[in-house]
Amino acid sequence: MGDLANSIITELQQKFDRHPVWVWYDAQEKYKGVLDEVEAALDDVTLAHYDGSYFELKRRLHEEDPNYENNWLFYIPESRNDAEWFRDVHALGRQYRVGQDIDDTPVTQFLVEHDEEIPDAYEDWGQNREVQRLAFFCVLFDTAGPATDHWVRSYLADPEEYRDKIEDNAMADSWDAQLRQEYGVDAGLDPKELATQLLFGEVASRAPTTRYDELAADDTRAAAAFCDEWQQYAPAEFTRYAQQIETDYDLAEAVIDSERIHWDATAFKGIDMGLIRLVMERLAEETYADLPEIAADLEQTATQRRNSFWNNEDLVDWSVPVQAVKTLQLVGTVDADEAKTLTSDELAQKYTSEDGWWKVDAAYRKYISAAREATYPYPKETTVKQRVTKHYMSFLQDVNRPLADILNEDPTLGTPQTSFYEEFADLEDGTAIIICDGLRYELAEAIKENLGLRTDFEQDLSAVSAALPSVTEVGMAAHLPGNLGLSLENDDLVVTSGGEEMSGKTDRVERFSAAGFEVVGMNEVSDISLEELQGSDPVPRIVYSGTIDKLGESLDDDAAFSQVASHVDDVERTVQRLKQAGYTRFVITSDHGFLYTNRLTDDLKVESPDLAPVVKRRFAAANRDTPLVDTDEFIEIDHEALSDLGITAPDLKLLFPRSVACFKTHGNMRYFHGGISLQELLVPCLTVTTSEIEESASISYDVSIPDPITNSIISAEIEAKSGQVAFDRAPTLEVRANIDGKPVADTVSMEISPGTNSTRIRLKQGAISGENSVQFEVINTDTRETITKKTVELDLLFGDDDMGFDI
């Protein structure tokens, strides 16, 4: 018996001591000559030889050993890849390789020990050094094939663990060759140097500077592509390396020194910080008149960086410069000279069209909200705010100054608000009219957008012309059935509807109730359980909300303005909940809009009309025969013009300061209404229609979220159980993550199917750093019901400065 046969027999005897079934692939039939000797020496082993039929091998095994109790050696003179029809039998056993044919090196021993983990494509690793190298790294990093990006991410996540295995198996040179081939990196096993060359490779590829080229990988495009995936698949590790490496370099200074506003690199936080500083400085220092044009040049950078890694992870905040730039850019699109030539209807169309002037108001509101919520000071933020607000004030004056002269003759901007009941009210079951005190047109646009994102509603948004003056009692009474009347009694403005005095909400409720509506507050709808809603009839309903006006009247700062948008969610929630009760038509409207300005300067404060008994900030009322000093500072709307608005006021005239000015009276705050401006007068009427909800079997949900959380990217599973084999209408659930009520991840929507549904949620590192727990909330988008709330612990290493680079 030869040495080769002896060696194989000895190996097999040892292997059968560990496992009863072995498969021996020999594509080149190198060992065919020793088979007889092997079979003769292994008395307790059945050697089955493949002779062209895998079926025969399987049949023999099934007939001779149906319970798999004996020892079997299958000799297959084909490659493992070609033996697909034998894989079910192979799964019962293990693969045998002839040790005599493999080099006695650490890597070969490693691969022999991990034989079952080697991908099929590399089964011949013992005969080819390149295949051996790939097989080793596939096994080491648990991949089915070459995946250098994955290997490097894994290595950087735990360099000590992988470095030891690479060195112990004498594969350091192979690792170095792989990095050079893939990225042009010569860092070897040094994790910090490896990360440095890759990160600065991304900078060299995408930044307008050569300052760091000597630190970069040779193949900068490959390095940049790696960094993109690193950010996506391992954001916490990417951030830790980038922040640690950045301490040795001042990337913000490099950006400032370049004086270049267009950088595409995202490797380091300092790049964003430098760009924010550049943007804010330009907004603060460039010629004031040129700011809208400058903002147009800055828009690409601001928008791009808002959607980039560091902002998405909540580690930098681009919201203030983005909204400042957007506001200025939109202001620049308004042609003040054109506004002077337009009719009242044309001005209204300019404001309410799809790309209308309402977008300027929305942008400025978002800018004020961002500035107020910012958690760290921006460079030049005070100067920038003053300049943005000044441009916004100019916009308000430019579009509203010509309005006063037009409305002096014809006080309507289209359909009068007093026509609301006739045009929009409906006593049919399934109709709900939602009246929000102070809901400005641009906020109705936000409601429309939100409803459109989550549900398939038909929506139509139009505007009516507010009843002058648009104080609450007048504007709210304009929705009622019957003629609206105004008069002065004992120096007070008296509002009547159908001849009955409307001194407050109670009177209006009685009028609507008498007309056949059920009247509730918006908070009452929120308090009704879903079961109670679904069990009630969709009777004609009026829903009142006074949230916005209460905020405006009670707070004399940016807090009021930044909070009004929260009411958008309240309205949407009300619509969705009432939909569950069978409502199919909704009309969302308001009594008036509002102005929010900088605190007015003295030149915008108009002397109160002498002898006018009622003087508010934005209007005054006097008897029609009251002699007043003639002045160009305010205009008069007489009883005939009021009649055109559907208001009976034979003994009354109203006085309004021009543009955004106000009368000198108590409480000159920054939020006000009741005057003549597009923002105050164009009252939204958003009509929303939907089909009736079809009854279906109830669905129960079981939500699974890891606890504790050890990675910023987590998987959530929602198991949906129901009597339905398939849902007639797939429900959509939202998964939200919050800490102290503030979102720490983008909301994820899931269309649910029966069984297990999975999604991934990416927590924003800047929002969760230093926190101990996070609350997850799952919400049904149709019913607005909370499926579950679950608080889980955070166990993340994010922010750890000790990277272990010195090991």
PESUL-V429634 format. One record per residue. N is the residue number from 1. PHI is phi as a letter, one per 30 degrees, with the letter a starting at -180 (none if undefined). PSI is psi in whole degrees, 0 to 359 (NA if undefined). NEAR is the number of other C-alpha atoms within 12 Angstrom. Layout:
BEGIN
n: {N | N}
phi: {PHI | PHI}
psi: {PSI | PSI}
near: {NEAR | NEAR}
END
This chain:
BEGIN
n: {1 | 2 | 3 | 4 | 5 | 6 | 7 | 8 | 9 | 10 | 11 | 12 | 13 | 14 | 15 | 16 | 17 | 18 | 19 | 20 | 21 | 22 | 23 | 24 | 25 | 26 | 27 | 28 | 29 | 30 | 31 | 32 | 33 | 34 | 35 | 36 | 37 | 38 | 39 | 40 | 41 | 42 | 43 | 44 | 45 | 46 | 47 | 48 | 49 | 50 | 51 | 52 | 53 | 54 | 55 | 56 | 57 | 58 | 59 | 60 | 61 | 62 | 63 | 64 | 65 | 66 | 67 | 68 | 69 | 70 | 71 | 72 | 73 | 74 | 75 | 76 | 77 | 78 | 79 | 80 | 81 | 82 | 83 | 84 | 85 | 86 | 87 | 88 | 89 | 90 | 91 | 92 | 93 | 94 | 95 | 96 | 97 | 98 | 99 | 100 | 101 | 102 | 103 | 104 | 105 | 106 | 107 | 108 | 109 | 110 | 111 | 112 | 113 | 114 | 115 | 116 | 117 | 118 | 119 | 120 | 121 | 122 | 123 | 124 | 125 | 126 | 127 | 128 | 129 | 130 | 131 | 132 | 133 | 134 | 135 | 136 | 137 | 138 | 139 | 140 | 141 | 142 | 143 | 144 | 145 | 146 | 147 | 148 | 149 | 150 | 151 | 152 | 153 | 154 | 155 | 156 | 157 | 158 | 159 | 160 | 161 | 162 | 163 | 164 | 165 | 166 | 167 | 168 | 169 | 170 | 171 | 172 | 173 | 174 | 175 | 176 | 177 | 178 | 179 | 180 | 181 | 182 | 183 | 184 | 185 | 186 | 187 | 188 | 189 | 190 | 191 | 192 | 193 | 194 | 195 | 196 | 197 | 198 | 199 | 200 | 201 | 202 | 203 | 204 | 205 | 206 | 207 | 208 | 209 | 210 | 211 | 212 | 213 | 214 | 215 | 216 | 217 | 218 | 219 | 220 | 221 | 222 | 223 | 224 | 225 | 226 | 227 | 228 | 229 | 230 | 231 | 232 | 233 | 234 | 235 | 236 | 237 | 238 | 239 | 240 | 241 | 242 | 243 | 244 | 245 | 246 | 247 | 248 | 249 | 250 | 251 | 252 | 253 | 254 | 255 | 256 | 257 | 258 | 259 | 260 | 261 | 262 | 263 | 264 | 265 | 266 | 267 | 268 | 269 | 270 | 271 | 272 | 273 | 274 | 275 | 276 | 277 | 278 | 279 | 280 | 281 | 282 | 283 | 284 | 285 | 286 | 287 | 288 | 289 | 290 | 291 | 292 | 293 | 294 | 295 | 296 | 297 | 298 | 299 | 300 | 301 | 302 | 303 | 304 | 305 | 306 | 307 | 308 | 309 | 310 | 311 | 312 | 313 | 314 | 315 | 316 | 317 | 318 | 319 | 320 | 321 | 322 | 323 | 324 | 325 | 326 | 327 | 328 | 329 | 330 | 331 | 332 | 333 | 334 | 335 | 336 | 337 | 338 | 339 | 340 | 341 | 342 | 343 | 344 | 345 | 346 | 347 | 348 | 349 | 350 | 351 | 352 | 353 | 354 | 355 | 356 | 357 | 358 | 359 | 360 | 361 | 362 | 363 | 364 | 365 | 366 | 367 | 368 | 369 | 370 | 371 | 372 | 373 | 374 | 375 | 376 | 377 | 378 | 379 | 380 | 381 | 382 | 383 | 384 | 385 | 386 | 387 | 388 | 389 | 390 | 391 | 392 | 393 | 394 | 395 | 396 | 397 | 398 | 399 | 400 | 401 | 402 | 403 | 404 | 405 | 406 | 407 | 408 | 409 | 410 | 411 | 412 | 413 | 414 | 415 | 416 | 417 | 418 | 419 | 420 | 421 | 422 | 423 | 424 | 425 | 426 | 427 | 428 | 429 | 430 | 431 | 432 | 433 | 434 | 435 | 436 | 437 | 438 | 439 | 440 | 441 | 442 | 443 | 444 | 445 | 446 | 447 | 448 | 449 | 450 | 451 | 452 | 453 | 454 | 455 | 456 | 457 | 458 | 459 | 460 | 461 | 462 | 463 | 464 | 465 | 466 | 467 | 468 | 469 | 470 | 471 | 472 | 473 | 474 | 475 | 476 | 477 | 478 | 479 | 480 | 481 | 482 | 483 | 484 | 485 | 486 | 487 | 488 | 489 | 490 | 491 | 492 | 493 | 494 | 495 | 496 | 497 | 498 | 499 | 500 | 501 | 502 | 503 | 504 | 505 | 506 | 507 | 508 | 509 | 510 | 511 | 512 | 513 | 514 | 515 | 516 | 517 | 518 | 519 | 520 | 521 | 522 | 523 | 524 | 525 | 526 | 527 | 528 | 529 | 530 | 531 | 532 | 533 | 534 | 535 | 536 | 537 | 538 | 539 | 540 | 541 | 542 | 543 | 544 | 545 | 546 | 547 | 548 | 549 | 550 | 551 | 552 | 553 | 554 | 555 | 556 | 557 | 558 | 559 | 560 | 561 | 562 | 563 | 564 | 565 | 566 | 567 | 568 | 569 | 570 | 571 | 572 | 573 | 574 | 575 | 576 | 577 | 578 | 579 | 580 | 581 | 582 | 583 | 584 | 585 | 586 | 587 | 588 | 589 | 590 | 591 | 592 | 593 | 594 | 595 | 596 | 597 | 598 | 599 | 600 | 601 | 602 | 603 | 604 | 605 | 606 | 607 | 608 | 609 | 610 | 611 | 612 | 613 | 614 | 615 | 616 | 617 | 618 | 619 | 620 | 621 | 622 | 623 | 624 | 625 | 626 | 627 | 628 | 629 | 630 | 631 | 632 | 633 | 634 | 635 | 636 | 637 | 638 | 639 | 640 | 641 | 642 | 643 | 644 | 645 | 646 | 647 | 648 | 649 | 650 | 651 | 652 | 653 | 654 | 655 | 656 | 657 | 658 | 659 | 660 | 661 | 662 | 663 | 664 | 665 | 666 | 667 | 668 | 669 | 670 | 671 | 672 | 673 | 674 | 675 | 676 | 677 | 678 | 679 | 680 | 681 | 682 | 683 | 684 | 685 | 686 | 687 | 688 | 689 | 690 | 691 | 692 | 693 | 694 | 695 | 696 | 697 | 698 | 699 | 700 | 701 | 702 | 703 | 704 | 705 | 706 | 707 | 708 | 709 | 710 | 711 | 712 | 713 | 714 | 715 | 716 | 717 | 718 | 719 | 720 | 721 | 722 | 723 | 724 | 725 | 726 | 727 | 728 | 729 | 730 | 731 | 732 | 733 | 734 | 735 | 736 | 737 | 738 | 739 | 740 | 741 | 742 | 743 | 744 | 745 | 746 | 747 | 748 | 749 | 750 | 751 | 752 | 753 | 754 | 755 | 756 | 757 | 758 | 759 | 760 | 761 | 762 | 763 | 764 | 765 | 766 | 767 | 768 | 769 | 770 | 771 | 772 | 773 | 774 | 775 | 776 | 777 | 778 | 779 | 780 | 781 | 782 | 783 | 784 | 785 | 786 | 787 | 788 | 789 | 790 | 791 | 792 | 793 | 794 | 795 | 796 | 797 | 798 | 799 | 800 | 801 | 802 | 803 | 804 | 805 | 806 | 807}
phi: {none | d | d | d | d | e | d | d | d | d | e | d | e | d | d | d | d | c | a | d | b | b | c | c | c | b | d | c | h | d | c | d | d | c | d | d | d | d | d | d | d | c | d | c | b | c | c | c | c | d | b | j | b | d | d | d | d | d | d | d | d | d | d | d | b | d | c | h | c | c | d | b | b | c | c | c | d | b | d | d | d | d | c | d | d | c | d | d | d | e | d | d | b | b | c | c | b | d | d | d | c | c | e | d | b | e | d | d | d | d | d | d | d | c | e | d | c | d | e | e | d | c | d | c | d | d | c | a | d | d | d | d | d | d | d | d | d | d | d | d | c | h | b | d | a | d | a | e | e | d | e | d | d | d | d | d | d | b | d | d | d | d | d | d | d | d | d | d | c | h | c | d | d | d | d | d | d | d | d | d | d | d | b | i | c | c | d | i | c | d | d | d | d | d | d | d | d | d | d | d | d | d | d | d | d | b | c | d | a | c | e | c | d | d | c | c | e | d | c | d | d | d | d | d | d | d | d | d | d | d | d | d | c | b | d | d | d | e | d | d | d | d | d | d | d | d | d | d | b | c | d | d | d | d | d | d | d | d | h | c | d | c | c | c | d | b | d | b | e | e | d | d | d | d | d | e | d | d | d | d | d | d | d | d | c | d | e | e | d | d | e | e | d | d | d | d | d | d | e | d | d | d | d | d | d | d | c | c | e | d | d | d | d | i | c | b | b | c | d | d | d | d | d | d | d | d | d | d | d | d | e | d | d | d | c | d | d | d | e | d | c | d | d | d | d | d | d | d | d | e | d | c | d | e | c | d | d | e | d | d | d | d | d | d | d | d | d | d | d | d | d | d | d | e | c | b | d | c | d | h | d | d | d | d | d | d | d | d | d | d | d | d | d | d | e | e | d | d | d | c | d | d | d | d | d | d | d | d | c | b | d | c | c | j | d | d | d | d | d | e | d | d | d | b | d | b | d | d | e | j | c | b | c | c | c | c | d | i | d | d | e | d | d | d | d | d | d | e | d | d | d | d | d | c | b | c | c | c | b | b | c | b | b | c | c | e | d | d | d | d | d | e | d | d | d | d | d | d | d | d | d | j | d | c | b | b | a | c | b | h | i | c | d | c | c | b | b | i | i | c | d | c | c | a | d | e | d | d | d | d | d | d | d | d | d | j | c | c | c | b | d | d | d | d | d | d | d | d | d | d | d | d | d | d | c | c | d | d | d | e | b | c | c | c | b | c | e | d | d | d | d | d | d | c | b | c | a | d | e | d | d | d | c | d | d | d | d | e | d | d | d | e | d | d | d | d | d | d | e | d | d | j | d | b | b | b | b | c | b | a | d | a | c | a | c | b | b | d | e | d | d | d | d | c | c | c | e | d | d | d | i | d | d | c | b | c | d | c | a | b | b | b | d | d | c | d | d | b | d | d | a | c | d | b | c | c | c | c | d | d | d | d | d | d | d | i | c | c | b | d | c | b | b | c | b | b | d | d | h | c | d | b | d | d | a | d | i | d | d | c | c | a | a | j | c | c | a | d | d | d | c | d | c | d | b | c | c | b | b | b | d | d | d | d | d | b | d | d | b | c | b | b | c | b | b | e | b | d | d | c | b | d | c | b | c | c | b | b | c | c | b | a | d | d | d | b | d | e | b | d | d | c | c | c | c | c | b | b | b | h | i | c | d | b | a | d | d | c | c | b | d | c | c | e | j | d | c | b | a | c | b | c | d | d | d | d | d | c | e | i | c | c | a | b | c | c | b | c | b | d | d | d | c | i | d | d | d | a | b | b | c | b | d | c | b | c | c | e | j | d | d | d | d | i | d | c | d}
psi: {132 | 168 | 321 | 315 | 316 | 316 | 316 | 316 | 317 | 315 | 314 | 322 | 319 | 322 | 323 | 344 | 337 | 331 | 144 | 343 | 127 | 144 | 128 | 105 | 135 | 76 | 326 | 2 | 41 | 334 | 14 | 327 | 344 | 4 | 319 | 317 | 319 | 316 | 322 | 327 | 335 | 83 | 324 | 18 | 132 | 119 | 113 | 124 | 126 | 126 | 31 | 352 | 108 | 331 | 318 | 321 | 316 | 318 | 319 | 316 | 317 | 320 | 320 | 333 | 66 | 336 | 7 | 52 | 348 | 172 | 133 | 137 | 115 | 120 | 118 | 108 | 48 | 168 | 159 | 325 | 327 | 351 | 48 | 323 | 355 | 6 | 330 | 324 | 318 | 325 | 339 | 339 | 204 | 161 | 135 | 132 | 144 | 114 | 330 | 339 | 4 | 138 | 146 | 71 | 162 | 321 | 324 | 321 | 322 | 316 | 325 | 318 | 335 | 35 | 316 | 346 | 353 | 128 | 148 | 326 | 342 | 29 | 336 | 32 | 335 | 348 | 3 | 122 | 321 | 317 | 321 | 317 | 313 | 321 | 318 | 312 | 328 | 317 | 315 | 317 | 7 | 58 | 157 | 354 | 184 | 127 | 72 | 320 | 315 | 318 | 315 | 318 | 318 | 317 | 316 | 334 | 330 | 68 | 325 | 315 | 310 | 326 | 318 | 318 | 322 | 316 | 318 | 333 | 17 | 41 | 15 | 318 | 323 | 321 | 315 | 319 | 323 | 317 | 319 | 317 | 320 | 318 | 350 | 38 | 135 | 34 | 344 | 232 | 9 | 107 | 321 | 318 | 321 | 311 | 322 | 312 | 324 | 315 | 314 | 340 | 320 | 320 | 314 | 329 | 330 | 1 | 147 | 53 | 150 | 10 | 328 | 18 | 328 | 344 | 351 | 155 | 151 | 319 | 87 | 327 | 318 | 321 | 319 | 318 | 321 | 316 | 324 | 314 | 326 | 316 | 321 | 316 | 340 | 63 | 324 | 316 | 317 | 313 | 318 | 314 | 313 | 317 | 323 | 316 | 324 | 339 | 340 | 355 | 150 | 88 | 326 | 319 | 321 | 320 | 313 | 316 | 329 | 334 | 21 | 128 | 344 | 98 | 135 | 348 | 141 | 18 | 327 | 143 | 325 | 332 | 315 | 319 | 321 | 320 | 322 | 317 | 318 | 315 | 312 | 321 | 321 | 320 | 332 | 334 | 340 | 164 | 129 | 314 | 335 | 0 | 317 | 320 | 321 | 320 | 323 | 325 | 329 | 345 | 317 | 313 | 313 | 315 | 317 | 315 | 330 | 331 | 10 | 177 | 307 | 325 | 319 | 331 | 4 | 29 | 342 | 163 | 107 | 2 | 318 | 306 | 325 | 312 | 329 | 313 | 316 | 318 | 312 | 319 | 317 | 322 | 322 | 342 | 352 | 125 | 102 | 324 | 321 | 321 | 328 | 342 | 356 | 151 | 173 | 318 | 321 | 323 | 317 | 319 | 319 | 325 | 320 | 358 | 170 | 319 | 37 | 181 | 344 | 334 | 332 | 315 | 318 | 318 | 318 | 321 | 316 | 326 | 313 | 319 | 317 | 317 | 322 | 325 | 355 | 137 | 352 | 155 | 139 | 149 | 134 | 24 | 325 | 315 | 317 | 316 | 317 | 319 | 320 | 316 | 322 | 318 | 320 | 319 | 321 | 319 | 313 | 317 | 321 | 322 | 341 | 341 | 314 | 342 | 322 | 315 | 323 | 314 | 345 | 328 | 321 | 102 | 18 | 148 | 65 | 215 | 126 | 147 | 332 | 349 | 2 | 309 | 316 | 323 | 325 | 333 | 145 | 124 | 10 | 147 | 144 | 5 | 132 | 127 | 120 | 116 | 114 | 118 | 115 | 14 | 104 | 158 | 317 | 334 | 327 | 325 | 322 | 320 | 315 | 315 | 315 | 316 | 323 | 331 | 327 | 337 | 160 | 72 | 150 | 129 | 143 | 119 | 122 | 181 | 145 | 163 | 117 | 146 | 127 | 139 | 148 | 52 | 162 | 312 | 325 | 310 | 318 | 322 | 337 | 342 | 347 | 155 | 145 | 164 | 138 | 128 | 148 | 142 | 167 | 128 | 122 | 43 | 23 | 146 | 124 | 131 | 131 | 153 | 121 | 29 | 356 | 137 | 133 | 88 | 352 | 186 | 324 | 318 | 320 | 322 | 317 | 321 | 315 | 322 | 318 | 331 | 349 | 8 | 148 | 127 | 129 | 164 | 156 | 324 | 331 | 323 | 319 | 331 | 347 | 131 | 156 | 321 | 319 | 321 | 313 | 339 | 358 | 161 | 143 | 64 | 155 | 130 | 141 | 130 | 123 | 145 | 134 | 20 | 310 | 311 | 325 | 319 | 311 | 319 | 336 | 341 | 125 | 50 | 190 | 345 | 317 | 313 | 320 | 341 | 344 | 331 | 337 | 336 | 339 | 316 | 323 | 316 | 314 | 316 | 321 | 316 | 313 | 322 | 316 | 331 | 325 | 338 | 4 | 6 | 136 | 353 | 129 | 139 | 119 | 122 | 188 | 171 | 328 | 166 | 206 | 163 | 140 | 117 | 176 | 158 | 127 | 140 | 168 | 327 | 349 | 10 | 113 | 139 | 136 | 141 | 129 | 142 | 0 | 119 | 335 | 117 | 115 | 182 | 324 | 359 | 163 | 156 | 140 | 160 | 149 | 333 | 3 | 123 | 123 | 150 | 128 | 129 | 155 | 0 | 340 | 165 | 161 | 139 | 113 | 181 | 330 | 318 | 321 | 326 | 325 | 336 | 1 | 23 | 126 | 113 | 68 | 338 | 22 | 147 | 147 | 146 | 134 | 132 | 149 | 151 | 232 | 13 | 165 | 157 | 149 | 101 | 178 | 136 | 47 | 77 | 191 | 343 | 124 | 165 | 174 | 1 | 198 | 103 | 156 | 324 | 328 | 326 | 332 | 98 | 126 | 145 | 98 | 115 | 125 | 127 | 147 | 162 | 163 | 149 | 129 | 137 | 140 | 167 | 148 | 154 | 134 | 150 | 140 | 113 | 129 | 123 | 135 | 141 | 111 | 168 | 125 | 2 | 145 | 344 | 115 | 157 | 135 | 139 | 136 | 114 | 122 | 126 | 136 | 164 | 350 | 137 | 319 | 141 | 130 | 321 | 114 | 121 | 151 | 128 | 146 | 137 | 121 | 146 | 128 | 152 | 121 | 39 | 357 | 135 | 138 | 12 | 155 | 140 | 135 | 129 | 139 | 126 | 120 | 136 | 160 | 140 | 206 | 129 | 134 | 149 | 166 | 139 | 132 | 109 | 139 | 123 | 321 | 333 | 334 | 351 | 128 | 358 | 158 | 338 | 164 | 143 | 128 | 140 | 130 | 124 | 135 | 120 | 336 | 312 | 345 | 18 | 145 | 116 | 316 | 154 | 130 | 126 | 126 | 155 | 150 | 128 | 72 | 150 | 7 | 135 | 0 | 117 | 339 | 94 | 354 | 30 | 347 | 3 | NA}
near: {16 | 13 | 13 | 22 | 26 | 23 | 22 | 29 | 31 | 20 | 22 | 36 | 27 | 16 | 28 | 27 | 16 | 14 | 23 | 29 | 33 | 36 | 42 | 36 | 33 | 31 | 22 | 14 | 18 | 20 | 24 | 23 | 16 | 23 | 31 | 20 | 22 | 32 | 27 | 17 | 22 | 26 | 19 | 19 | 26 | 31 | 31 | 30 | 29 | 28 | 14 | 15 | 18 | 27 | 19 | 19 | 30 | 26 | 16 | 22 | 28 | 17 | 12 | 18 | 18 | 12 | 11 | 20 | 17 | 23 | 30 | 40 | 39 | 38 | 39 | 39 | 27 | 29 | 25 | 30 | 21 | 18 | 27 | 17 | 21 | 31 | 22 | 16 | 27 | 30 | 15 | 24 | 27 | 32 | 39 | 38 | 37 | 30 | 26 | 22 | 22 | 22 | 20 | 15 | 19 | 20 | 33 | 34 | 23 | 31 | 36 | 31 | 21 | 24 | 31 | 26 | 26 | 36 | 29 | 27 | 21 | 31 | 33 | 35 | 32 | 31 | 22 | 17 | 20 | 19 | 25 | 35 | 35 | 37 | 40 | 44 | 43 | 31 | 32 | 38 | 33 | 24 | 23 | 22 | 25 | 28 | 23 | 33 | 31 | 26 | 32 | 42 | 32 | 28 | 34 | 37 | 32 | 24 | 31 | 21 | 20 | 30 | 31 | 18 | 25 | 29 | 21 | 17 | 26 | 21 | 32 | 26 | 19 | 27 | 34 | 27 | 22 | 28 | 34 | 25 | 18 | 28 | 35 | 25 | 35 | 31 | 28 | 30 | 34 | 28 | 33 | 35 | 27 | 37 | 47 | 40 | 41 | 51 | 48 | 46 | 41 | 42 | 43 | 33 | 32 | 29 | 33 | 24 | 29 | 19 | 21 | 27 | 24 | 18 | 29 | 34 | 36 | 28 | 29 | 32 | 26 | 32 | 39 | 34 | 27 | 37 | 43 | 29 | 24 | 36 | 34 | 26 | 26 | 32 | 37 | 36 | 38 | 42 | 41 | 37 | 41 | 41 | 33 | 28 | 32 | 28 | 17 | 13 | 22 | 22 | 33 | 25 | 24 | 30 | 34 | 28 | 19 | 21 | 20 | 26 | 36 | 30 | 38 | 31 | 38 | 42 | 45 | 46 | 42 | 33 | 44 | 42 | 35 | 33 | 44 | 43 | 35 | 34 | 44 | 39 | 29 | 34 | 43 | 30 | 21 | 20 | 15 | 22 | 20 | 22 | 36 | 32 | 24 | 32 | 38 | 26 | 23 | 35 | 30 | 23 | 31 | 37 | 28 | 26 | 36 | 28 | 22 | 29 | 39 | 35 | 32 | 30 | 34 | 31 | 32 | 35 | 36 | 43 | 35 | 43 | 51 | 37 | 38 | 50 | 45 | 39 | 46 | 43 | 35 | 33 | 41 | 27 | 24 | 31 | 19 | 24 | 15 | 16 | 29 | 22 | 19 | 24 | 25 | 35 | 28 | 24 | 38 | 37 | 24 | 29 | 38 | 35 | 20 | 17 | 17 | 25 | 38 | 40 | 35 | 39 | 41 | 36 | 34 | 43 | 37 | 34 | 34 | 40 | 27 | 30 | 32 | 25 | 22 | 20 | 17 | 17 | 21 | 31 | 24 | 22 | 31 | 20 | 21 | 35 | 35 | 22 | 32 | 44 | 35 | 28 | 34 | 41 | 34 | 26 | 38 | 38 | 32 | 30 | 42 | 37 | 35 | 29 | 41 | 38 | 29 | 32 | 40 | 31 | 22 | 27 | 43 | 41 | 41 | 30 | 30 | 37 | 46 | 41 | 31 | 40 | 29 | 18 | 20 | 33 | 34 | 27 | 24 | 21 | 24 | 34 | 36 | 44 | 47 | 44 | 45 | 42 | 44 | 50 | 50 | 49 | 47 | 45 | 46 | 44 | 38 | 33 | 39 | 36 | 25 | 25 | 33 | 20 | 17 | 29 | 28 | 19 | 28 | 21 | 26 | 25 | 30 | 34 | 46 | 42 | 45 | 51 | 51 | 60 | 49 | 42 | 40 | 40 | 34 | 41 | 49 | 46 | 51 | 47 | 47 | 44 | 34 | 27 | 30 | 39 | 37 | 44 | 33 | 26 | 17 | 11 | 17 | 20 | 34 | 29 | 38 | 32 | 34 | 24 | 21 | 22 | 27 | 34 | 23 | 22 | 26 | 19 | 23 | 37 | 28 | 25 | 30 | 35 | 21 | 15 | 22 | 22 | 29 | 28 | 30 | 30 | 28 | 32 | 19 | 19 | 33 | 27 | 18 | 23 | 20 | 26 | 16 | 18 | 26 | 22 | 14 | 20 | 20 | 29 | 27 | 33 | 39 | 42 | 35 | 38 | 36 | 29 | 30 | 39 | 32 | 23 | 29 | 31 | 29 | 19 | 22 | 22 | 23 | 30 | 27 | 33 | 44 | 30 | 28 | 40 | 32 | 23 | 32 | 31 | 26 | 35 | 46 | 41 | 32 | 45 | 46 | 40 | 38 | 48 | 37 | 36 | 36 | 34 | 33 | 33 | 37 | 45 | 46 | 47 | 49 | 50 | 49 | 48 | 48 | 44 | 48 | 41 | 40 | 31 | 26 | 27 | 19 | 13 | 16 | 25 | 27 | 33 | 29 | 31 | 36 | 21 | 20 | 31 | 27 | 31 | 32 | 36 | 39 | 46 | 42 | 43 | 44 | 38 | 31 | 25 | 16 | 22 | 13 | 23 | 17 | 13 | 17 | 17 | 26 | 35 | 35 | 42 | 41 | 33 | 32 | 23 | 27 | 38 | 27 | 29 | 38 | 34 | 41 | 32 | 34 | 23 | 25 | 38 | 39 | 47 | 49 | 48 | 42 | 37 | 40 | 48 | 45 | 43 | 38 | 26 | 20 | 13 | 21 | 28 | 31 | 31 | 39 | 45 | 47 | 42 | 47 | 54 | 51 | 52 | 49 | 48 | 48 | 53 | 52 | 47 | 46 | 42 | 33 | 37 | 30 | 28 | 18 | 20 | 22 | 17 | 15 | 16 | 18 | 18 | 27 | 22 | 26 | 23 | 29 | 28 | 34 | 26 | 22 | 20 | 29 | 22 | 28 | 37 | 28 | 30 | 23 | 31 | 25 | 33 | 24 | 32 | 22 | 21 | 15 | 19 | 16 | 18 | 23 | 19 | 20 | 24 | 31 | 29 | 36 | 34 | 41 | 37 | 37 | 28 | 28 | 16 | 14 | 18 | 26 | 34 | 33 | 23 | 26 | 29 | 27 | 29 | 25 | 30 | 27 | 27 | 22 | 20 | 26 | 26 | 26 | 28 | 31 | 35 | 43 | 35 | 36 | 31 | 34 | 36 | 27 | 18 | 25 | 21 | 27 | 36 | 32 | 39 | 33 | 34 | 31 | 33 | 38 | 34 | 34 | 33 | 28 | 24 | 29 | 25 | 22 | 26 | 24 | 24 | 22 | 27 | 21 | 27 | 25 | 32 | 26 | 17 | 18 | 16 | 27 | 19 | 23 | 11 | 15}
END
